[in-house]
Amino acid sequence: MKYVARTESVLGTYDQIDELRFFNKLTDDGKYRVLSGNDKFSVAFFDIEATHLKANIGRILCCTIQDINGPMQTLSCLDRRFKKPDVYDDSALAAAIIKKLESFDIIVGWNSKEFDVKFINARAMRGGHRAKLAQFHVDGMWSWRSKAAAWAGLANVQKLINPDAEVVKTSIEWQQWMRAIGWDSQLRQQAVDEIIDHCERDVLVLEEVYLQIASAGAIRSLRKDGGVM
């Protein structure tokens, strides 16, 4: 078949594809090559931190995006490009996150289909921006839950499959979430710096766990998330 690439395996599936919509036709080795960023398709890990779990009363503080074959970038609420006179208005930050995520072929998160993307979309649309375009998206938490009868929190999964990991998730004291949008500039900067470090660690843990479960064959399919089609 012309649209599915070049080498056919003896099992009747393919070693390579030209388009991600044919991911399910790949061999196990071919799937892992795509998922691990060793093919032509770009892959990025991401996580957001927000002041609340609901976008009605919460706003985005930061988003960390890690190119699997490139640098890590964190977009922060304190960046002058995204600051607005109204602390409730994080729409410029949300729009910038959407633009960056859409530059990758595959995005990877943890509970990211149910929380991160929907939260970003809500905050963007509130400010008059569009929702994120639908794109191929691996939610590692749901990949794990579909294969393992074990706790699905990222820290618990890491503790189970890699108990000796050097980088682990951290916790944030309650008051820091409030100080991150407070009026004392020193306390605000300290809080945001701590939250950014927490977010970046989350993404490093996500990358480690994702590659382990991908290599174990726990990610069998690749689907687009919701959003503007």
C-alpha positions as CSV (number, residue, x, y, z in Angstrom):
1,M,0.0,0.0,0.0
2,K,1.5,3.3,-1.1
3,Y,0.5,5.3,2.0
4,V,2.0,2.9,4.4
5,A,5.7,3.0,4.1
6,R,8.4,1.0,2.8
7,T,9.2,-2.3,4.5
8,E,6.6,-5.0,5.2
9,S,7.3,-7.5,8.0
10,V,6.5,-11.2,7.8
11,L,3.6,-10.7,10.2
12,G,1.8,-8.6,7.7
13,T,2.4,-5.3,9.5
14,Y,5.0,-2.6,8.7
15,D,8.3,-1.5,10.0
16,Q,7.8,2.1,9.0
17,I,5.0,4.4,8.1
18,D,4.6,7.7,6.3
19,E,1.7,9.0,8.4
20,L,0.9,8.5,12.1
21,R,-2.7,7.5,11.3
22,F,-1.2,4.1,10.3
23,F,0.6,3.6,13.6
24,N,-1.5,0.5,14.4
25,K,-0.1,-1.2,11.4
26,L,3.5,-1.1,12.7
27,T,5.4,-4.0,14.2
28,D,6.2,-3.7,17.9
29,D,9.8,-2.5,17.1
30,G,8.3,0.0,14.7
31,K,5.9,1.4,17.3
32,Y,8.7,1.8,19.9
33,R,10.9,3.5,17.3
34,V,8.2,6.1,16.7
35,L,7.2,6.5,20.4
36,S,10.9,6.8,21.5
37,G,11.6,9.6,19.0
38,N,13.8,7.5,16.8
39,D,11.8,8.0,13.6
40,K,10.9,11.1,11.6
41,F,8.0,12.1,14.0
42,S,8.7,14.6,16.7
43,V,7.7,13.7,20.3
44,A,7.4,16.0,23.3
45,F,6.5,15.6,27.0
46,F,4.5,18.3,28.8
47,D,2.9,19.2,32.1
48,I,1.2,22.3,33.5
49,E,0.9,23.7,37.0
50,A,-2.2,25.8,37.9
51,T,-3.6,27.4,41.0
52,H,-6.7,25.2,41.0
53,L,-8.0,22.0,39.3
54,K,-10.9,23.9,37.7
55,A,-10.3,26.6,35.1
56,N,-13.2,28.7,36.3
57,I,-11.2,29.8,39.4
58,G,-7.7,28.7,38.6
59,R,-5.1,30.0,36.2
60,I,-1.9,28.5,34.6
61,L,1.3,29.2,36.4
62,C,3.7,27.4,34.0
63,C,4.0,24.7,31.4
64,T,7.1,22.6,30.9
65,I,7.7,21.1,27.4
66,Q,10.5,18.6,26.8
67,D,11.5,17.7,23.2
68,I,12.5,14.1,23.3
69,N,15.5,14.9,21.1
70,G,16.0,18.5,22.2
71,P,15.9,21.1,25.0
72,M,13.4,21.6,27.8
73,Q,11.4,24.8,27.8
74,T,9.2,26.2,30.5
75,L,6.7,28.9,29.8
76,S,6.1,31.0,33.0
77,C,3.3,33.3,34.2
78,L,6.0,35.8,35.2
79,D,7.4,36.1,31.6
80,R,6.7,39.7,30.4
81,R,5.2,38.4,27.2
82,F,2.4,36.7,29.1
83,K,1.7,39.1,32.0
84,K,-1.5,41.1,31.9
85,P,-2.8,43.8,34.3
86,D,-5.5,41.4,35.4
87,V,-3.9,38.4,37.2
88,Y,-7.0,36.3,36.2
89,D,-6.0,36.7,32.5
90,D,-3.6,34.0,31.5
91,S,-4.9,33.7,27.9
92,A,-1.6,34.8,26.3
93,L,0.3,32.1,28.2
94,A,-2.4,29.5,27.3
95,A,-2.2,30.5,23.6
96,A,1.6,30.3,23.6
97,I,1.5,26.8,25.2
98,I,-1.0,25.7,22.5
99,K,1.3,27.0,19.7
100,K,4.3,25.2,21.1
101,L,2.5,21.9,21.6
102,E,1.1,22.0,18.1
103,S,4.7,22.1,16.7
104,F,5.1,18.4,17.6
105,D,3.8,15.3,15.9
106,I,3.1,13.5,19.2
107,I,2.6,15.0,22.7
108,V,2.9,12.9,25.9
109,G,1.4,13.7,29.3
110,W,0.0,12.1,32.4
111,N,-3.7,12.5,32.9
112,S,-3.2,15.1,30.2
113,K,-6.2,14.4,28.1
114,E,-8.6,14.9,31.1
115,F,-6.8,17.7,32.8
116,D,-3.9,19.5,31.2
117,V,-5.2,20.0,27.6
118,K,-8.8,20.8,28.8
119,F,-7.5,23.3,31.3
120,I,-5.3,25.0,28.7
121,N,-8.2,25.1,26.2
122,A,-10.6,26.6,28.8
123,R,-8.2,29.3,29.7
124,A,-7.4,30.1,26.1
125,M,-11.0,30.2,25.0
126,R,-11.9,32.5,27.9
127,G,-9.5,35.1,26.5
128,G,-10.8,34.8,22.9
129,H,-8.2,32.3,21.6
130,R,-9.0,29.0,19.9
131,A,-8.7,25.6,21.5
132,K,-5.7,23.4,20.7
133,L,-6.0,21.5,17.4
134,A,-6.5,17.8,17.6
135,Q,-3.2,16.0,17.5
136,F,-1.7,12.6,18.3
137,H,-1.5,12.4,22.1
138,V,-0.3,9.7,24.5
139,D,-1.8,9.9,28.0
140,G,0.6,7.7,29.9
141,M,-1.8,7.3,32.8
142,W,-4.5,5.7,30.7
143,S,-1.9,3.5,28.9
144,W,-0.8,2.3,32.3
145,R,-4.3,1.8,33.6
146,S,-5.3,-0.3,30.6
147,K,-2.4,-2.7,31.3
148,A,-1.7,-2.7,35.0
149,A,-3.8,-3.3,38.1
150,A,-1.7,-0.9,40.2
151,W,-2.0,2.7,41.4
152,A,-1.8,5.1,38.5
153,G,-0.3,8.3,40.0
154,L,2.9,9.1,38.3
155,A,5.0,9.0,41.5
156,N,3.5,5.5,42.4
157,V,4.2,4.2,38.9
158,Q,7.8,5.4,39.1
159,K,8.2,3.9,42.5
160,L,6.9,0.5,41.3
161,I,8.9,0.2,38.0
162,N,12.0,2.2,38.9
163,P,12.4,2.5,42.7
164,D,16.0,3.6,42.5
165,A,15.3,6.6,40.2
166,E,17.5,9.6,40.8
167,V,14.9,12.3,39.9
168,V,11.6,12.0,41.7
169,K,8.5,14.1,42.0
170,T,8.4,16.8,44.7
171,S,5.5,18.3,46.7
172,I,4.5,22.0,47.0
173,E,3.4,23.5,50.3
174,W,-0.2,24.9,50.1
175,Q,0.8,28.5,50.7
176,Q,3.1,28.6,47.7
177,W,0.2,28.2,45.3
178,M,-1.3,31.4,46.7
179,R,2.0,33.3,46.9
180,A,2.6,32.6,43.2
181,I,0.0,35.1,42.3
182,G,0.4,37.3,45.4
183,W,1.4,41.0,45.6
184,D,4.8,40.6,47.4
185,S,7.3,40.3,44.5
186,Q,10.0,38.4,46.4
187,L,7.6,35.8,47.8
188,R,5.9,35.5,44.3
189,Q,9.2,34.9,42.6
190,Q,10.3,32.3,45.1
191,A,7.0,30.5,44.8
192,V,7.0,30.4,41.0
193,D,10.6,29.3,41.0
194,E,9.7,26.4,43.3
195,I,6.7,25.5,41.2
196,I,8.7,25.6,38.0
197,D,11.3,23.2,39.5
198,H,8.4,20.9,40.6
199,C,7.0,21.0,37.0
200,E,10.3,20.3,35.3
201,R,10.9,17.4,37.6
202,D,7.5,16.0,36.8
203,V,8.3,16.1,33.1
204,L,11.6,14.3,33.7
205,V,9.8,11.6,35.6
206,L,7.2,11.4,32.9
207,E,9.8,10.9,30.2
208,E,11.5,8.1,32.2
209,V,8.3,6.3,33.0
210,Y,6.8,6.7,29.5
211,L,9.9,5.2,27.8
212,Q,9.8,2.3,30.2
213,I,6.2,1.5,29.6
214,A,6.5,2.1,25.9
215,S,9.4,-0.4,25.7
216,A,7.3,-2.9,27.6
217,G,4.6,-2.7,24.9
218,A,2.0,-0.9,27.1
219,I,1.2,1.7,24.4
220,R,-0.4,-0.3,21.6
221,S,-2.3,2.5,19.8
222,L,-2.0,6.2,19.0
223,R,-5.1,8.4,18.9
224,K,-5.8,12.1,18.5
225,D,-7.1,14.1,21.5
226,G,-10.1,16.4,21.4
227,G,-10.2,20.0,20.2
228,V,-10.7,21.8,16.9
229,M,-10.6,19.2,14.1
